[in-house]
Amino acid sequence: MKKLFICALVALSGVLSANAQGGFGNFDPEEMAKMSVQRMDEQLDLNEEQEGKIKTIYLDMFKGGFENMGGPEEMIKKFEEMNKKIKAVLNDEQKVKFDKMQEEMRRRGPGGPM
């Protein structure tokens, strides 16, 4: 459970670090989704259809705002659901790379180098 929470925090910190200039309350879900997809594309070489689908997944996650994510267990559950949806869009090779990305984030922990 602790590892899942750390993973969720790492994922959240990675997304928020891209928008640190604007602060936690002033984020643009559209921009954050775009930046998240760009970061994934660099690692996974997404095609245009995958980019569109994954951007929609991120938008669904971000549009409610981070203040509405709930407690740690609920946040973990939402990130797990999001990752499951993302993996459904990826091919087998990309899934392996995605799993490695997730493991790398877990090893770095919160506040680790991006």
MIGUSE-783776 format. One record per atom (N, C-alpha, C): residue in three letters; atom name; x, y, z. Coordinates in steps of 0.05 Angstrom, whole numbers, plus 5000, padded with zeros to 4 digits. Layout:
N
> ALA; CA; X; Y; Z
...
//
This chain:
114
> MET; N; 5017; 4976; 5000
> MET; CA; 5000; 5000; 5000
> MET; C; 5017; 5025; 5000
> LYS; N; 5039; 5024; 5016
> LYS; CA; 5056; 5048; 5018
> LYS; C; 5070; 5053; 4991
> LYS; N; 5078; 5031; 4977
> LYS; CA; 5090; 5034; 4950
> LYS; C; 5071; 5047; 4930
> LEU; N; 5046; 5038; 4931
> LEU; CA; 5026; 5049; 4913
> LEU; C; 5022; 5079; 4919
> PHE; N; 5021; 5086; 4944
> PHE; CA; 5017; 5114; 4951
> PHE; C; 5041; 5131; 4942
> ILE; N; 5065; 5120; 4945
> ILE; CA; 5089; 5134; 4936
> ILE; C; 5089; 5137; 4906
> CYS; N; 5080; 5116; 4892
> CYS; CA; 5078; 5117; 4863
> CYS; C; 5059; 5139; 4854
> ALA; N; 5036; 5140; 4867
> ALA; CA; 5016; 5160; 4861
> ALA; C; 5027; 5188; 4866
> LEU; N; 5041; 5192; 4888
> LEU; CA; 5053; 5218; 4894
> LEU; C; 5074; 5225; 4874
> VAL; N; 5090; 5206; 4865
> VAL; CA; 5111; 5211; 4845
> VAL; C; 5098; 5220; 4819
> ALA; N; 5078; 5206; 4811
> ALA; CA; 5064; 5213; 4786
> ALA; C; 5052; 5241; 4788
> LEU; N; 5040; 5246; 4811
> LEU; CA; 5028; 5272; 4815
> LEU; C; 5049; 5294; 4816
> SER; N; 5071; 5289; 4829
> SER; CA; 5092; 5309; 4831
> SER; C; 5104; 5314; 4804
> GLY; N; 5106; 5294; 4787
> GLY; CA; 5117; 5297; 4760
> GLY; C; 5099; 5316; 4743
> VAL; N; 5074; 5312; 4746
> VAL; CA; 5055; 5329; 4731
> VAL; C; 5055; 5357; 4742
> LEU; N; 5055; 5359; 4768
> LEU; CA; 5054; 5386; 4780
> LEU; C; 5080; 5401; 4777
> SER; N; 5102; 5387; 4775
> SER; CA; 5128; 5401; 4772
> SER; C; 5129; 5416; 4746
> ALA; N; 5115; 5406; 4726
> ALA; CA; 5114; 5419; 4700
> ALA; C; 5099; 5446; 4701
> ASN; N; 5083; 5449; 4722
> ASN; CA; 5067; 5473; 4724
> ASN; C; 5073; 5488; 4751
> ALA; N; 5097; 5484; 4761
> ALA; CA; 5103; 5495; 4787
> ALA; C; 5102; 5525; 4788
> GLN; N; 5107; 5538; 4766
> GLN; CA; 5107; 5567; 4765
> GLN; C; 5079; 5578; 4772
> GLY; N; 5058; 5564; 4764
> GLY; CA; 5031; 5574; 4769
> GLY; C; 5020; 5567; 4796
> GLY; N; 5034; 5550; 4811
> GLY; CA; 5024; 5541; 4837
> GLY; C; 5004; 5519; 4835
> PHE; N; 4996; 5507; 4857
> PHE; CA; 4978; 5484; 4857
> PHE; C; 4950; 5492; 4848
> GLY; N; 4941; 5515; 4855
> GLY; CA; 4913; 5522; 4849
> GLY; C; 4909; 5533; 4821
> ASN; N; 4930; 5540; 4807
> ASN; CA; 4927; 5554; 4781
> ASN; C; 4937; 5536; 4758
> PHE; N; 4928; 5511; 4758
> PHE; CA; 4937; 5494; 4736
> PHE; C; 4916; 5493; 4714
> ASP; N; 4924; 5489; 4690
> ASP; CA; 4907; 5486; 4667
> ASP; C; 4906; 5456; 4660
> PRO; N; 4883; 5443; 4664
> PRO; CA; 4882; 5414; 4659
> PRO; C; 4890; 5407; 4630
> GLU; N; 4882; 5424; 4611
> GLU; CA; 4889; 5419; 4583
> GLU; C; 4920; 5419; 4579
> GLU; N; 4933; 5439; 4590
> GLU; CA; 4962; 5442; 4588
> GLU; C; 4976; 5419; 4602
> MET; N; 4966; 5412; 4625
> MET; CA; 4979; 5390; 4640
> MET; C; 4976; 5363; 4625
> ALA; N; 4952; 5358; 4614
> ALA; CA; 4948; 5334; 4598
> ALA; C; 4967; 5334; 4574
> LYS; N; 4969; 5356; 4561
> LYS; CA; 4987; 5358; 4537
> LYS; C; 5016; 5352; 4545
> MET; N; 5025; 5364; 4567
> MET; CA; 5053; 5359; 4576
> MET; C; 5057; 5330; 4585
> SER; N; 5037; 5318; 4597
> SER; CA; 5039; 5291; 4606
> SER; C; 5041; 5272; 4582
> VAL; N; 5026; 5278; 4561
> VAL; CA; 5027; 5261; 4537
> VAL; C; 5053; 5265; 4523
> GLN; N; 5064; 5290; 4522
> GLN; CA; 5090; 5295; 4509
> GLN; C; 5112; 5278; 4523
> ARG; N; 5111; 5278; 4550
> ARG; CA; 5130; 5263; 4565
> ARG; C; 5128; 5233; 4559
> MET; N; 5104; 5223; 4557
> MET; CA; 5100; 5195; 4551
> MET; C; 5109; 5189; 4523
> ASP; N; 5103; 5207; 4504
> ASP; CA; 5111; 5203; 4476
> ASP; C; 5141; 5200; 4473
> GLU; N; 5156; 5216; 4489
> GLU; CA; 5185; 5215; 4488
> GLU; C; 5195; 5187; 4496
> GLN; N; 5182; 5174; 4514
> GLN; CA; 5190; 5148; 4524
> GLN; C; 5178; 5125; 4508
> LEU; N; 5154; 5128; 4498
> LEU; CA; 5139; 5106; 4486
> LEU; C; 5134; 5108; 4456
> ASP; N; 5141; 5130; 4444
> ASP; CA; 5137; 5134; 4415
> ASP; C; 5108; 5129; 4407
> LEU; N; 5090; 5144; 4419
> LEU; CA; 5062; 5141; 4414
> LEU; C; 5054; 5150; 4386
> ASN; N; 5034; 5137; 4374
> ASN; CA; 5023; 5147; 4349
> ASN; C; 5001; 5168; 4355
> GLU; N; 4991; 5181; 4335
> GLU; CA; 4972; 5203; 4339
> GLU; C; 4946; 5194; 4353
> GLU; N; 4937; 5170; 4345
> GLU; CA; 4912; 5160; 4357
> GLU; C; 4917; 5155; 4387
> GLN; N; 4940; 5143; 4394
> GLN; CA; 4946; 5138; 4422
> GLN; C; 4948; 5164; 4438
> GLU; N; 4961; 5184; 4426
> GLU; CA; 4964; 5210; 4439
> GLU; C; 4937; 5221; 4446
> GLY; N; 4919; 5221; 4427
> GLY; CA; 4892; 5232; 4431
> GLY; C; 4877; 5217; 4454
> LYS; N; 4879; 5190; 4453
> LYS; CA; 4865; 5175; 4474
> LYS; C; 4877; 5179; 4501
> ILE; N; 4903; 5180; 4503
> ILE; CA; 4917; 5184; 4529
> ILE; C; 4912; 5212; 4539
> LYS; N; 4912; 5231; 4521
> LYS; CA; 4906; 5259; 4530
> LYS; C; 4878; 5260; 4542
> THR; N; 4859; 5247; 4530
> THR; CA; 4832; 5246; 4541
> THR; C; 4832; 5233; 4569
> ILE; N; 4847; 5212; 4573
> ILE; CA; 4849; 5199; 4599
> ILE; C; 4860; 5218; 4620
> TYR; N; 4882; 5233; 4612
> TYR; CA; 4893; 5252; 4631
> TYR; C; 4874; 5275; 4637
> LEU; N; 4860; 5284; 4616
> LEU; CA; 4841; 5306; 4620
> LEU; C; 4819; 5298; 4640
> ASP; N; 4809; 5273; 4637
> ASP; CA; 4789; 5263; 4655
> ASP; C; 4799; 5264; 4684
> MET; N; 4825; 5257; 4687
> MET; CA; 4837; 5256; 4714
> MET; C; 4840; 5285; 4725
> PHE; N; 4849; 5303; 4708
> PHE; CA; 4856; 5330; 4718
> PHE; C; 4833; 5349; 4719
> LYS; N; 4812; 5345; 4704
> LYS; CA; 4792; 5366; 4702
> LYS; C; 4776; 5370; 4728
> GLY; N; 4776; 5350; 4746
> GLY; CA; 4763; 5354; 4771
> GLY; C; 4779; 5369; 4791
> GLY; N; 4805; 5374; 4785
> GLY; CA; 4822; 5388; 4803
> GLY; C; 4834; 5370; 4824
> PHE; N; 4858; 5376; 4833
> PHE; CA; 4872; 5359; 4852
> PHE; C; 4859; 5360; 4880
> GLU; N; 4845; 5382; 4886
> GLU; CA; 4833; 5384; 4912
> GLU; C; 4809; 5364; 4914
> ASN; N; 4799; 5354; 4892
> ASN; CA; 4776; 5336; 4892
> ASN; C; 4785; 5307; 4890
> MET; N; 4810; 5301; 4893
> MET; CA; 4819; 5273; 4890
> MET; C; 4814; 5256; 4914
> GLY; N; 4808; 5268; 4936
> GLY; CA; 4802; 5253; 4960
> GLY; C; 4827; 5246; 4976
> GLY; N; 4824; 5227; 4994
> GLY; CA; 4847; 5219; 5011
> GLY; C; 4866; 5201; 4996
> PRO; N; 4887; 5192; 5010
> PRO; CA; 4908; 5176; 4998
> PRO; C; 4898; 5151; 4984
> GLU; N; 4880; 5136; 4997
> GLU; CA; 4870; 5111; 4984
> GLU; C; 4854; 5117; 4959
> GLU; N; 4838; 5138; 4959
> GLU; CA; 4823; 5145; 4936
> GLU; C; 4841; 5155; 4913
> MET; N; 4862; 5170; 4920
> MET; CA; 4881; 5180; 4901
> MET; C; 4896; 5156; 4888
> ILE; N; 4904; 5137; 4904
> ILE; CA; 4918; 5113; 4893
> ILE; C; 4899; 5098; 4874
> LYS; N; 4874; 5095; 4882
> LYS; CA; 4855; 5081; 4865
> LYS; C; 4851; 5096; 4838
> LYS; N; 4850; 5122; 4839
> LYS; CA; 4846; 5138; 4814
> LYS; C; 4871; 5135; 4796
> PHE; N; 4895; 5135; 4807
> PHE; CA; 4919; 5132; 4791
> PHE; C; 4921; 5104; 4780
> GLU; N; 4913; 5084; 4795
> GLU; CA; 4913; 5056; 4785
> GLU; C; 4893; 5054; 4762
> GLU; N; 4870; 5065; 4764
> GLU; CA; 4850; 5065; 4743
> GLU; C; 4860; 5079; 4718
> MET; N; 4873; 5102; 4722
> MET; CA; 4884; 5117; 4700
> MET; C; 4906; 5101; 4686
> ASN; N; 4924; 5088; 4701
> ASN; CA; 4945; 5072; 4689
> ASN; C; 4934; 5048; 4674
> LYS; N; 4913; 5036; 4684
> LYS; CA; 4900; 5014; 4671
> LYS; C; 4889; 5023; 4644
> LYS; N; 4876; 5046; 4643
> LYS; CA; 4865; 5056; 4618
> LYS; C; 4887; 5063; 4598
> ILE; N; 4909; 5074; 4608
> ILE; CA; 4931; 5081; 4591
> ILE; C; 4943; 5055; 4579
> LYS; N; 4947; 5035; 4595
> LYS; CA; 4958; 5009; 4585
> LYS; C; 4940; 4997; 4564
> ALA; N; 4914; 5001; 4566
> ALA; CA; 4896; 4990; 4546
> ALA; C; 4900; 5002; 4519
> VAL; N; 4912; 5026; 4518
> VAL; CA; 4916; 5040; 4492
> VAL; C; 4943; 5032; 4480
> LEU; N; 4961; 5022; 4496
> LEU; CA; 4988; 5016; 4488
> LEU; C; 4991; 4989; 4474
> ASN; N; 5011; 4986; 4457
> ASN; CA; 5017; 4960; 4446
> ASN; C; 5035; 4945; 4466
> ASP; N; 5041; 4919; 4460
> ASP; CA; 5055; 4903; 4479
> ASP; C; 5083; 4914; 4486
> GLU; N; 5097; 4924; 4466
> GLU; CA; 5124; 4935; 4471
> GLU; C; 5122; 4960; 4488
> GLN; N; 5103; 4977; 4483
> GLN; CA; 5099; 5001; 4498
> GLN; C; 5091; 4995; 4527
> LYS; N; 5075; 4974; 4531
> LYS; CA; 5067; 4966; 4558
> LYS; C; 5091; 4959; 4575
> VAL; N; 5110; 4945; 4563
> VAL; CA; 5135; 4937; 4577
> VAL; C; 5150; 4963; 4585
> LYS; N; 5153; 4982; 4567
> LYS; CA; 5166; 5007; 4572
> LYS; C; 5152; 5023; 4593
> PHE; N; 5125; 5023; 4592
> PHE; CA; 5109; 5037; 4611
> PHE; C; 5113; 5026; 4639
> ASP; N; 5113; 4999; 4641
> ASP; CA; 5118; 4986; 4667
> ASP; C; 5145; 4994; 4678
> LYS; N; 5165; 4996; 4661
> LYS; CA; 5192; 5004; 4669
> LYS; C; 5192; 5033; 4679
> MET; N; 5177; 5050; 4665
> MET; CA; 5174; 5078; 4673
> MET; C; 5162; 5079; 4701
> GLN; N; 5141; 5064; 4706
> GLN; CA; 5128; 5064; 4732
> GLN; C; 5147; 5054; 4754
> GLU; N; 5162; 5033; 4748
> GLU; CA; 5181; 5023; 4767
> GLU; C; 5203; 5043; 4773
> GLU; N; 5212; 5057; 4753
> GLU; CA; 5232; 5078; 4757
> GLU; C; 5221; 5100; 4775
> MET; N; 5196; 5108; 4771
> MET; CA; 5184; 5128; 4788
> MET; C; 5183; 5119; 4817
> ARG; N; 5176; 5093; 4820
> ARG; CA; 5174; 5082; 4847
> ARG; C; 5201; 5083; 4861
> ARG; N; 5222; 5076; 4846
> ARG; CA; 5249; 5076; 4858
> ARG; C; 5259; 5104; 4865
> ARG; N; 5252; 5124; 4849
> ARG; CA; 5261; 5151; 4854
> ARG; C; 5247; 5162; 4878
> GLY; N; 5222; 5156; 4882
> GLY; CA; 5206; 5165; 4904
> GLY; C; 5199; 5195; 4901
> PRO; N; 5182; 5205; 4919
> PRO; CA; 5174; 5233; 4917
> PRO; C; 5198; 5252; 4918
> GLY; N; 5197; 5271; 4901
> GLY; CA; 5218; 5292; 4901
> GLY; C; 5244; 5283; 4887
> GLY; N; 5244; 5259; 4875
> GLY; CA; 5268; 5249; 4861
> GLY; C; 5271; 5264; 4834
> PRO; N; 5294; 5260; 4821
> PRO; CA; 5299; 5274; 4796
> PRO; C; 5280; 5264; 4775
> MET; N; 5271; 5282; 4759
> MET; CA; 5252; 5275; 4738
> MET; C; 5266; 5265; 4714
//
